Amino acid sequence: MVSFQGNGIAPSPQYNASQPLPVIIAGAGPSGLVAALTLQKYGVPFVIYEQNASEKICSDAGRGIDMSPSVIKILEKELGLYRRLDAAMKQYEYIDVSNMDGKHINTLRFKEMSERKRHITGERNFGFASRSKLQHILLEALGLIDRHGRIKDSPYGILRCGIAVTGYKKMIGNFVQVQLDNSMKVKGSALLACDGVHSYIRQCMQEGSEGSALNFTNQEAWWGTTTVRPGSALEQELLHIAASRKMQGYNVGLVVLGTNQNPGSFYANEVSKNVYSWSYFVESESSNFDADLIRRGGKVLDETEKQELVDKIPSTCKILKLFSEFTPTADMNRSAVFDRDNNLPSVDGRVALLGDAAHYYHPLRGEGSNKAMVDGYVAAMRLATAIMGKSSSSNSKSQKSPSIEWALLGFDSYKRRKGNTALVKKSRKYGQGATSNSRYTCWARQTYFKFMSAPKMIRELCTGDKSNSRFVSDMIKELKPYPKPARCIARPVIPGSGACDSIEMELSKTKTFTEEDVGCVCMGF
C-alpha cells in the first residue's frame, strides 16, 4: 500500500459527523448497491442516482456472475446476506466440456467431491449467480423495495431512477457538488461513480487524458436467456448429455470449445430452475453495431439478426443450435467486445471511480462484476471509517477519524491499479485464445480442459481471486489504527434531523419523480 503521508497527505480531523451529508452513488448495479449496503450497515446516509428506468435495475442485462470467494465472504459475513444468497446463486454440480465438432472432452464433477474440498468459503461452493436475483436481494436488504417490488425510501438512503450524474465540482469545504442531467445540483460528502463503462464521471475526471479510450478486441458476443420447456428438443438433449456422462439430472454448466475449422466459444449456466444464461463469442472485424453494451445487454436482436446467429453455428454443435433456436428473439442480444488499456488514477479528492467506470475487462474471465462489488465494499468501508468513526474508550491510542480525501486516496492504491492493468492484458489474451482458429491454440485449449479436474478448477478460481483478497486485507491493515465505525440499527429519518433531508428537499422541488415514474423495480420477478 502506498504511504500517503510520504506524499505530504495526512489524515485530518473530520467535520461534525452527527449530521453528515449523504454519500452520492451514481449507478444502481451490483457495485453501487454493495457500496450502499455497506454504508447503511454503519449508518452513513446515501442517495443513489440510476440513469436507467426502474424496470431495468433487476433485468437480466449482464446475465450471470461467476461468484469469487472474496465477494461471497463480503455478501455473507460482512453484509449478512447468507440465507438470501441461496435464492440468487446456483452452486455448480457439473460442467460438461465438448467442442464445436461435437466431441466430448471432459466433465468436471463438483457434486461428487467431498463437502470439505468443494467449499470455497464457509459452507458455500463454487457457483454462478443470476444478476437479476442478486440485484433483487441487495435492494431488499437495503429496504429500497416493498413487498410488491416497488421502489421506496429506506431509513438511511434513497434511490432515484431515470436520472444520471453528469459531472461534479470539487468545492472548498466538506462536500462535493454533483451535477445531474435534470439541471439540478446536489451536495454530498463524497461521490462514488458506479455508472459503468460509459461513466460521465470518468469523462469529467479524466478529460483530455491519453489512454482512456476503449479498445475493440476484434470479437463479438451473442447473449441469451433460455427457459428449458418440458418435452422440448432442448430438454431432451440436456437429459441425453446428463445420461451419457452419468450425471444426476441436467443441472450442468456447458462449455463448448472452438476448433480450427469451427472457431468460437460457447458457455451456458443454469441461473434458476430450468432457466439458462448463455453466451457465444466469435471473432469480428467490425464494431459497428450498438457498440460495447455488454454489461447492459447490448443490442436486442430482430428475427433477421437471430437467423444470422443460427447460420453461424456449425451443424455439428447440436446443443448450441438448440439454445439459439429455443431462445425468444426478445431475450437475445449482440455486443461488440471492448476493454480499456489505461492505468489512470481513479480518485479525485472526494470522488472515486468503481467497477467498470475504473477498470473494464474482457468478460470471458468473469472478473468484472466481482471486482466491482469488492470495489463497492472497500470504498464504502473507507468512507464509513472517515465519516462515522469515533474515538474508542477502550483504546487510548486510537487516532481521530481520517479525512474522506485520505480514505479514498487509499482506495486508489498503486498496487490495485497495477493488478487491474495486468488483468486487462490477461483477460484480453484469454479472449483471443477462446475465439482463435489457430490449430495449435485450439489443440492447446482442448488439451488443457481434457486434463482439468474439479478440484483444480476451484483452486484456479481462488488463485484468480487473490488480488481481490489482497485489496480487502490491505484496507483492513491501513484502517486498523483508526476507530471502527459503529454498526448501526436502522431508525426512521426524522424531518429536520439531517441525514437525507437536504437532498430530499431538493428532489421534491422537481417533477421528475412521480409515483408513475418510480414504477416496479423487479419486472418479471
N, C-alpha and C positions, 0 to 999 in steps of 0.2 A: 504494500500500500504506500502511495506517495506521502511523504511528510509535508503537510501543508504549512506547518509552522515554518519550515525551512524556506517556503516561498514568500514569507512575510505575511501570511494569512493565518490568524489565530482565532479561536472561538471567542465570542464576546457575549456578555450578558444579554438575555432575551428581554423583549418588552413584556409588559404585564400580560401573563398568559391566562388570566381569568376570563377574558373575553376575546379570544383570538379570532382574527378574520378566517373565513373558511379557506381551505386549500382548493384551488380551481383545478379540475381534472378535465382535460379535453379528450373525449373518447370513452365509450362505454363497452369496449371489448374486454377480453379477459384481463389484460394488464391494468386497465383503468378500474375495473371492478375489484380486483385483488388489492390494488392500492387503496381504494375507498374502504374496503372491509378492514384493512389493517389500521387505517386512520380511525375508523369507527370503534375499533377494539380499545383504543386509548382515548376516546372522547374528543378527537380532533374533528371539528366540523368540516364538511366538504360540499362542493356543488359540482355536478358532472354535466358537461355540455356534450351532446351527441348529435353530430350533423345529420345522421340518417333518421328516418321515421321510426317510431317506436316499434312497429311490427318487424323491423329488420334486426333488432337487437338480439333476439333469440332465433334468428333464421339459421338455416344450415350453411350459410356462407362460411367458407373455410373448412366445412365438412367436419373432420375429426382431428383429434390431437393425440399423438403418442405421448403418454404421461411419463415424465422423468422422475427419478427418486426425489430430487430436491423439491419439485413442485408438489408432489404427493405429501411430503413431510410438512410443507408450508400450509397446504389446504387442510390436512388432517389435524396436525398437532398445534400449529400456531393460530389457525383461524377457525378451528373447531368444526370442520365440515366432514368429520369421519363418516357418520351414517349417511349424510346427504350425498357424499361422493359415490356411494353404491348405486344411486339412481342415474348417475351421469357416466360412469366408467364401466366398460366391459373388460374383464380380465381375459387375457389370451389363454386359449386352451390348446389350439393348434395353429400352425402356419404352414400351409402347403406351398411348395415351390415347384414350378414347372417352367417350361419355356414356350415361346411362340409357335414352335413346331409341334406342340402337344406332348412333349416328352416330360415325364415326371423326374424331378431332380432330388427332392428331399422333403421330409415332413418333420417340422420341429414340434415336439410333443411336450408342451409345458404342463398339460394336465396330468401327465404320467410322472412328473418329477415329484420328489418329496416336498412336503409343505415348507420345510426349513430352507431348502435350496431355491425354491422358486419365489420366495418372498423377497422383494427388493427393499421394502421398508415396512416395519411393523408387521401387520398381517396382510399387507397389500401386495398383490402380484403385478407383474408387468402387464400393462393394459392400454386400452385405446378409449378415449373419452369422446362423447358426442359434444361438439362445440355448442350446439343449441341447448342441450340439457345442462352443460356446465354453466352457461350464461344464466340459465334459469335458477340454479341453486345459489349462485352468487347474488343475484338480485333478491332472492328470497331471504338469504342470510342478512342482507343489508336492510331488509324491510322496505324495499323500494317498489314492491308489487303486492297487491292484495290477493285474496284467495281466488279472484277471477282473472288474475294475470294483468291487471291494470296498474299503471304507474301511480305511486303515491309517495308523499314525502316521508322520510324516516326521521327519528328524533335528532339525528346528527347530520343529515345530508339530504340533498335533493337532486333529482335527475331531470334534465330538460332535453327533449328530443327535437330534432329539426333545426338546431342552432349550432353553428360551427364557431370555434375560436379561430380568428383570422390573424391575430397578432398580439403583441404585448409591448409594454413600455416600462423599462426599469425606472422606478421612482426613488427619490431621496426619502428614506424613511422605511417603515416596516411593512411595506406592501409592494405588490406588483400590479400594474394596471393592465387589464385584459380587454382586448377589442373583440366584439362579437360581430357576426355577419348581419345582425339586425340593427347595426349602428349604435348599439349600446356599449358602454364601457363600465366594467365592474372591477372591484378591488378584491384581491386575495392575498393571503400570507405567502403563497407560493403557487406556481403553475406547473403541473405535470402534463406533458404532451404525450398522450397515448392515442394519438389520432392517425396512426398508420403511416404507410409508405409515402403518401402524398401530403404529409403534415404541413399545414400552413405555418405552424410554429417553427418547424425546422427551416422553412424558407425564410422566415423572418430572422432567425438566429444566424443562419449560415449564408445569408445573401451575398453573392459575389465570390463565395469560396470555391476554389477548384476542387474537383473530385466528389462533388455532391450529386452528380447526375447518375441516373440509373444505367445499369449495364445489361443489354439484352444478351441472353445466354444462348441464342440460336435454338431455342426449344419452345414448344407449346405444350400446354396441358389441357386435357379434357377431363371434366369432373362430373360426377353424378351421384344421386342418391336413389337407391332402388329398393322397393318393397318386394320381397320374395313371396309370391302368391302361392297358396296351397295348390298342388296339382300342376303347376306350370312347368314348362320345359326347364326353366332355370332351377327350380327346386329339385327336379329330378336329376339334373346334372350335379348339383351340390351334394345330394344324397349319394349319387354314384361315386363321387370323389371321396366322400367320407367312408363309404363301404370298402372301396378298393384300397384305401390307405389304413383300414382298420381303425377308424376314428369313431368316437361316440357322438352321433348327431352331426349336424353340419355347421356348428358354431366355430368357424375356422377362418383365419386370415388367409388371403390368397396373394401370392407373389408370382408374376409371370415375367420371365426374363427374355430380353430380345436375343435374336440370333443375327449373324451377319446377313442372312437373307431376309429376315423379318425383324428389323431393329425396333426398339421401343421398350417401355416397361409399364406393367400394369399392377396395381395394388388395390385390394379390396378388404375391408374390415367391417364386421358387424358392429354397429353402434347402438342398436337396440334390437329387441326380438324381431327377427325376420326383416330387419332394415339394414342395408349395407351402404357404406360410403366407399366410393372408388375413384381412382384417378389413373389416367393413361398419358404417359409422357413420350413425345416423339420429337425428332429434330424438325426445325423450321427455319427457313431463310427470311421470313417476313414477320414483323411485329405490328403489322397494320390492322389489327383487329382488337378493339376495346382494351388494348394495352395490358398493363400489369395489375389487373384487379384480382389476383388470386385470392387474397385474404377476404375480399368481398364477393367472391364467386365468379368474377369475370363476366363475360357476355352470355346471356341466356340464348340458347340456340333456337332456330326455327327448323322446320322439317327438312329443308334442303341441306342445312348445315349438319343436322343429325345424320342424314344419309351419307354425307361426306365422311363422317367418322366411321360409320358402318362399313363403308367401302375401303377405308384404310386398313381395317383389321384383317389379318390373314385368316383364310378359311380354316387353317389348322388349329387356331386358337378358339376352340368352341366356347369356353367359359366367358371370354371377353366379348365374343359375338352376342351371346345371350344377355349379358349385362347391358350392352349398348341397345339391344333391341327391346328389352323389357323396361327400360328407364323412360318415363314420360319426357317428352321434349322440354317441358317447363322445368324439369328437375335436372337438366344437363346444361353445362356451360363450358366456355372455352377461354383460355387465357394465354397470353404470351408470358414467358418466364423471365423475370428480371432479378438482378441482385444489385448491390451497391459496393463499390470498391473502397470508399474513403474511410479514413480513421480520424475524422474531425471531432473536436470537443462537442459534448452533448449537454453541457451545462453553461448557463449564462446567469450568474447571480442567483436569483430565486426561481429560475426556470430550468427545467430538465426535460430532455427527450428520453422516452422509454420505448421499448419494443421496436416495432418496425420503423418508427419515426427516427430511431437512433441507429439501428443496425438491421439490414434487410438481407436475408439469406435465400439461397435456392431451397424450395420447400421439400425436396426429396428426403432430406435427413431428419425432418420433423423437429427442427431446433427452434424455429421462430416463436411459436406460442409459449414454449417452455421458458425461453429467455425473457420473453415479455412479462410473464407472470412473476418470475424471480425479480425482474426489474421493479415491478409494481410493489412487491413486498419490501425490498431493500430500500427503495426511495422513500416509501411511506414510513418505515421504521425510523429512518434517519430524521424525517420531518417530525414525527411524533416525539422523538427524543429532544429535538430542538424546541418544539412548541410547548409540550406538556411536561417535560422532565422537571422534577422537583428535587430539592436537597433531601437527602436521606438522613434521618436522625441516627440510624444505626451505623452510618459510615461517615465519620467526621472528616475524612479525606476527600469526600465527593466534591467534584468541581461543579460549578454552575453549568446550566444547560448551554450547549454550543449554539452559535448563531445558525440561522437557516442557511445562509450562504455557505458556511463552512460544512454543514451537514451534506448539502447537495454536491459540493465540490468533491467530497469524499466518494460520493456515488459514481462520479465520472473518473474513476481511477485509471491510471495508465495501464495497469495490469488487465483490467476489464476490456479496455479498448483494443489492446494488443491481442487478447484472446479472441475477441469478436472478429477482428480483421483476419486472423488465421482461420477462423471457422468459415468465413465467407469464401475464402480460397478453397478450403477443403470441400465445402458443400458444392461449389461450382464444379470441381473436379469429379465429385461423385455423380452429379447430374449429367456431366458429359459422358462418363462411362456408362451410365444407365441407358443412354439413347444411341450409343455408338454402333456403327455397323462394321467395326474392325473385327476381323476374325479372331485375332489374339485377345482383344478386350472381352469379347463375348465368351470365349473359352475360359478366360481367367475368372470372370464373374460366376459362371456356372460351376467351375471347379471349387471356388470359394464357398458357394452355397451348398454344394454337394457334401462337403465335409463340415459344414456348420452344425452345431448341436444347440439344443435349447439352453443349457447352462452357459454356453459361450455367448449366445445372443444376449442373455441377461447381463453377463459380465461386460459386454461391449456397451450395452445401454448405460450401465453405471459408470463406465470409463468415459463415455461421451458427456456425462453429466458433471464431470469433475470441475469444470470451470464455473458452473452454477454453484456447486457446493463451496468452492473456494470464495466466491463472491459473497455468499452469506456469512461464512466464517470470518472473512476479513472485516465485514461490517460489525460483527459481534465483538471482535477484538478491538476495533477502533472506538466503538461506543462504550466499551467496558468501564473506562474511568468516569463516565458521566452518569448521573442519576437516571434510572429507567423510568419511563412514563408509567403512571399507574393505570392498571386496567380499569375500564370504565363500565359502570352499569348504566344502560341507556335510560335517559329521562326525557320527558317531553320538552320541547323548546318553548320557553315562556316568552311571549312578545316583550321586547324591550330588554331581554337578558343578554343580548349579544348573539353568539353562535351564527346562525344563518340569516338573522333578521335583516341585516343591511342589504344582502344580496336579494332576499325575498321581496323586500320593499321595492327595490329597483325593478325586479321582474314583474311585479304586479302592476307597474305602470304601463306595460305593453299589452298588446292584444295577441301576442304570439302564442300564448299557452291557454287555449280554451279546453274545456272538457273533451270536445270532439277531437282536438289535435292530439291530446295525450294518447287516446286510443288504447288498444290492447297490446301489451308487450309480447306476449307469448302466443302468437297466432299459430294454431296447429298443435298446441301442447295439450 
